[in-house]
Amino acid sequence: MEPTPFFVAGRPAYGAGELTVHHPYDGRAVGRTTLATAEQVEAAVSAAAEVAATAAELPAHARATALDHVSRRLAERAEEVAALITAENGKPVKWARAEVSRAVSTFRWAAEEARRFSGELQRLDTDPAATGRIALVRRVPKGPVLGITPFNFPLNLVAHKVAPAVAVGAPVVVKPAPATPLTALLLGEILAETDLPAGMFSVLPLPNDRAAELVTDPRLPVVSFTGSGPVGAAVRRAAPDKQVTLELGGNAAALICADWAEDADLTFAAQRIATFSNYQAGQSCIAVQRVFVHEWLYDGFLPRLVAAVRELRTGDPSDESTDVGPLVSEEAARRVEAWVDEAVTGGAAVETGGRRSGATYPPTVLSGVPHQARVRAEEVFGPVLVVDRVTDDEAGFAAINDSAYGLQAGVFTRRLDVAFAAARTLEVGGVIVGDVPSYRADQMPYGGVKGSGVGREGLRSAMDDYTDPRVTVLTGIRL
């Protein structure tokens, strides 16, 4: 098995030390690469700094053409890319295909945004002293971007670092997760097919303990990190003078409101929650983890939810019929097992699931979970649902807010006043009305509050984070 090259300043390279990637489901080796040396890291950062001015001056058509190329090539190689995601990440192939489709869209949206990233004109003659003046407000790159990405979406979360950087004309250095570097390297291969200038991008496989040298490097003034809360907090402390965007996860909640009482409505909600608490083996920042149900609907809803969860098929993620694959490692599955066992010891009831097998943890529903149990208070990042009763909508909103996190929430209601009350009251970055919190369109602003991070992803939002406004005032202009 030949090692896959990584990319230093747009060129393939091999480093020192081997990184072998194993399939989470059966442990077999699925690929390998090498680790970037200190000299290669320096070359990548130096090249990014040197090309920054050239990159900022790239015409819109050049940036958009490169992004369109990546979108098109991902679509052409979709089955190959999906198989690679499944092999290194363990997610079922149908969800891997969905991730590829989203990445195709992410790069296409970035190309469109690059074409219309034009700034705005402001009249200044609103005051007599400014008669004859007009302002042109444009946004210019802050400089090279460092993108640090997690294992759970090894393609699309890399895309959300790379695509907005290219769209604004900023070089980007990517450090993919050590557990899942191969998909990012394939993306580097596609980027290398474009006419972007040398130094515009690098993809560097590195152990996590070597990320600090990149985070603190002053030549990388923008850091975009997606991952765990403690690591994100450390990134922020290490780079107080940089533009830092952090997407740190959450323990997303869904609320079944009083008006969502018809049998068909409850069945729909149960199926959606069952699917999107488990669709990446729960390893999604917005996977449903907490469910709050009006107490008079609870006894009718819980059996539906348990039945829907039991219908999910767990097994080999390369099987087209598999709904839930393994976690990324047996260590991750053991942690989930320990958290569930802790909750049960504290008085929780296992409605279904709860028996680990290797790296696979079955879809699990818990009721009666103690308030401070980690499966309720922290981000479980596994296929575990906590279900509880609430007395009314206001109590449901309070229960959702009773969290250290605030990424997204789902509110099952058809009442406009309830929807707006949720949007006004919930301390989250996004409220999804009539569905689970797991919905994300790649062009919309995405991110959270409290322990869920700072800044926003989503193409235009990230482009704003990566740039500064620059104002040009023209004088003596007759309007």
N, C-alpha and C positions, 0 to 999 in steps of 0.2 A: 504494500500500500504506500504509494508515493505521497510525500507530504504536500499539502496545499500551500501555495505561496501566499504571503500577505503582501501589503502594498505600502511602500515608502515613497512619498511624493509622487504617487501615481504609477510607480513601477513595481513589478513583482519582485519579491525578495524572500530570502530564507534566513533564519536567525540561528540562535544557539539554544539547545534544549528542546525536547520534543513535548508536544501537547497532544495526547491521544483523546479522542472524543468517543464516548461509549453510549450505546443506545440505552435509554433509561428503562425500557421494558425488559430486555433480556441480557443486558450487559455486554453485548458484543461490540467490538471496535467498528466504528462506522467511518472514521476518517482521522487524519492527524495533520497537524501543522507544527510550526516551530515558533518559539518565543522571540520577540524582537529584542535585540541587544541594546545596551545603553547608547551605543554609537548610532544605531538605526533610529532610536527614539529622537536623539538629537538632530539627526538628519531630517526627520519628518517635521519636527517643530521649526527648525531653521528654514526649511523650504516653505512652510506655511507663512512664516513671517516675511520672507523675501518676496513671495508672490502676492502678498495681501493688496498692495497698491494696484497691481495689474488686474487682480481679480475684481476689485471694486470698480474698475473702469470697463469691465466686459460689457458689451452692448446687450440689451435685453434679449435680442434674438439668439445670441450665443448661449446664454444661460438657459433660455427656454428650450433650445434645440437639444442641449445635453440632457435636460430633464425629460423631454419627450422621448429621447432615445432609451433612457433607462426604463421608463414606463412601458414602452413597446417591447423591449427585450425581456422584461420580466413576464409580460403576457405571453410572449412566444415560448419561454422556458418554464411556464407555470407548473407543469407536472413535475419536472425535474426539481424545481425549487421547493415545491410542496413536499416531495419525498425526502429532501434533505432536511427540511424543518422537522418532519416527523422523526427522522432517524436520530437527530441530535437533541431534540427537545422532548419527544415522546407524545406530543399532542396528536389526537386522531387526525388521519389524513384529510378528512372532510373539513376540519377546522384549520388545518395547514393551508388547504386551498383557499379558504376564506381569507387567511392572512395575506397570501400572495395577491389576491384580488384587491384587498385594501391597499397594499403597497403600490400596485399599479395605479390606483386612484390617487394615492398620496403624491406620487411623482407627477401625475398628470395635472393635479391641482396646483402643484408648485410651479409647473411650466406656465400655467395660466396666470398665476399671481405674478410671476416674474415679468410677464408682458404688460401688466397693468400697474406695476409698482412705480407710479409716476410722481407721487407727491401731490400737493394741492396749492392752489392760489388763494391768497387771502387779501381782500381789500383792506387797506389801512386808512382810507379816507373817511372813516366813521367819525373821526375827530378833525376839526378844522386844521389843526397843526400838521396833520398827515396828508393833506390834500396833495394829490399827485404821486402818492406812494402805494406800492403793491408788494406783497411778500410771496415768494416762492418757497414753500416748505417741502424739502426732500428728506429722505432718510438715507444715511450712509452707514456702511458696516462698521461695527466697533473694532473689528479685527478678526483673526482666526478663532474658530470655535472648537472647543473640546467636547465631544459627545461620548458619554459613558452610558452604556446600554445594558439591560438585564437579559436574562435567559428566556423569559416567558414569551416574548414576541421577537425572535431573533432577526426577523426581517423588517417588520413594519415599524418597530421602535427605533431601529437604525435609520430607516427612511425618514422618520420624524426629526432626526438630527441633521441628516445629510441634505435632504431636499430643500428645506428653508435656507440653509447656508448657501447652497449653490444659487438659489433663487435671488438672494440679495447680493451675491458676489463676494462671499466670505470663504476662505479656505477652511477645511474641516479635518480634524484628526479624530478618528473613532477608536475607542477602546471597547471592543465587544466583551460580553460575559465569557469567562474562561470555559464555562460548561457548554456554550453554544457559539463558537467562533466561526464555524464553517459557512453559515448562511451569509454572514457579514462579508466574508472573503469572496463569496460568489458575487455579492453586490459590488465589491471592489473590482472584480474582473469586468463587470458590465460598465462600471464607471470608466475603466481604463480604455474602453472602446470609443469614448467620446473625444472631442477636441478641447476639453478643458486644459488649461495650462498646467505644466508640471508643477507639483507642489500644492495643487488645489485640494487634493484629498490624500489621506493616508488611513490605512486600517491596520492597527497594531495589536496582535494578540499579546497580552501581558497578564501576569497574575495580579489579583486585586491589590496586593500590598505594594505594587509599583505604580498605582494610579496617582499617588500623592505627588510624585515628581511632576506629573502633567498638570494636576490641579493648581499647584503653586507657581508654575512657570509663567512669568509676566508676559511672555509672547503669545499666550492664549487668554485673551481678556474676557472671553465668554465661555462659561461652563454650563452645559446642559446635561443633567444627571437624572436618570430614572432608575430607581432601586429602593432599597430599604431605608426606613426613617433614620436609624442611627448613623448609617453611612452618609446619608444626605446631610444630616446635621454636621457631621465632621467635615464634609466638603464645604459647607457654608462658612464654618469657623476658619477653615484653612485659606479661604479666598474672600476675605471681607471686602476687598476693593474691586472685585470683579462683578460682572453681570452673571448671576447664578440663577438658573432655572432648575427647580427641583420638582419631580413628580414622584411622590413617596408612598403612594398606595393608600389603602383605607380598609374599612370594614363595612362595605356598602349595605344599605338597608332598603327594604321595600315595605310599603304600608298599604294594607288592604282597607280602603275607606268604607264608610257605612253605605254609600250608594252603590258599591260594587257587590251587590247581593244576589244577583241572578245566578242560577246554576251554571249557565254558560260562561258568565263572567268569572266565577270562582274556578271553574275548570281551566279556562284560559290562563288566569293568573298562576295557577298551580303548575301548569305545563311550562310557562315561561320561566318561572322561578326555578323549577327543577332543572331545566336546560341550562340556564345561565348562572346557576351556582356551581355547575360541574363541567362546563364546556371546555375548559382548559385544565381539567382536574382541579378547579378552583384557583388556579395560579394566574389570576387576572386581578388587577387593582380594583376593578369594578365588578367582579363576580359577586353575586348576592351572598351575603353572609348572615345578615340579620333580617328576620321577617316579623313584622308587627301586624296583628289582625284584630279588628274590632271584636270584643269579647263575645258578642252575640252571633258573630260569623265564624268564630274560631272552631267550634266542634264540627261544622260542616266543611271548613276549609282544610283542616289538618289531614283528614284521611285522603282527600284529593291530592294534596301535596306529597304525602308518603307514597301513594300509588304511582304518581308521575315519576318520582325519584326511582322507585323500584323498576320502572320500565326501562331505565337507561342501561345500556349494555356496556359493561366494562371488559376490557381485554386488549388484544394486540392493536396498537394504534394504526398499523398499516391495513387493517381489515376495514373495508368500507362501511361495515355495519356497527363499528365500535363508536360509542358516544363519549366514553370517558377512558382516557389512557392513564399511564402511570404519572406520578410526580417526577420531577426532574432527577431525583436520586432517592435511594433507600433512606438516606439520612433525613431528607425532607419528609418522607412518609412516616418515619419514626417520630419526628417532632410533632406532626399532626396527631398521631396516635397518642402521644403523651398528653397533649392538650385535651383531647377528648376524654381520655381516662381520668384526667384531673377533674373535668367537669362532672363526670359520672360519680366520682368519689364525693363530690360536693353536693350531689342530689339530682343531677340531670338524668333524664330518661332518654335512652336510645330508641327512637321510633323505627329506624331502619339503618343498616350499615354498621360501621364500627369495628370491622375486623380487617386488619392490614394483611397484605400478602406481598412481601418484598417491597418494591417501590410503589406498588399499587395500593391506594386506600379507597375503599368503596364509597360511593355517594352516601352521605350520612345526614340524618335529620335528628336534631336534639330538641327536646322540650324541657321546661323547668330548669333552665340553666342559671346557676347563680350569677348575680349581677357582675361580680368581679372576675369570673372565670375568663381565662385568656381567649377561649374560643368566641367569647362575646365582646370582650374589651379590646383585644388586639386584632391584628390582621392575621387570620389563620393561614391564608394562602394555600388552601387545600379544599377538598370537596366536602365541606361541612356547613350545614345550615342550622341556625338557631331560631326557633319559632317561639313567639311570646304573645300574650294578650295585651290589648290596650282598651281603655274605656271609651275613647272618642278620638276624633282627628287631632285635637290639640295635644292629647296625651301621646298620640303616635308621633307627632312632630317633636315633642319633647324627648321621646325615647330615641329617635333618630339622632337628635342633637347631643344626646348623652354619650358622647364619644370623643376620643382624642383626635379623631380623623374627620375629614369633611370633603370627600372627593365628589361623589354623585349619590343621588337617592332616587328611587322609583316610587311613584305615588299612583296607585290604581284608583282613579276616580274619573267621572265624566262631568263633574260639576265645575264650572268655570271659577266660581268663587273659592272652592277648595284648592283648585290648581294654583290660583294666584296667592292664596294664603300659604301654600307650601313654598312657592317661590319666594315669598316675603319672609318666611319664618325659618326655613331650613338653612343651616350653616354649612353649605356645601358649594362646590363649584358649579354643579349642574343638577337640575331637577328634571327627571324624565316622567312625563305625565301619561298615564295609561299603559305603562310598561315597566320593565325592570330597569335598575340603574346601570345595567351593563351595556346600554346603547351608546355608541360613539360614532359620529360621522367625522372623517379625518380632516375636514376643512373647518370644523367648528372649534371655538376656543375650548381647550380641555385642560383641566387642572383643578386643584383644590385649595382649601383653606385649612387652618389649624395644622395638625400633623401631616396633612396630605401634600404639603409643599408650597412653593411660591412660583409665580409666573404661569404661563400658559403655553401648551403645545397647540397644534392646529396650524396650518400653513401660515396664514397671515399673522396670527398671534405670535408665532415663533419668529417670523421675519421682523416684527416690531421689536421683540426682545433682543434680536441680534444686531439691531441698528440704533443709531442716534438721529434725532431730527437736526437738520441743518437749514437755517433760514437765510435766504438771499433777499434783501430789500432793494427794490428798484425805485429810483427817485425821478421825478419830472415826467411821470407817465399820465397822459390824459386818458381817462376811462370813459 
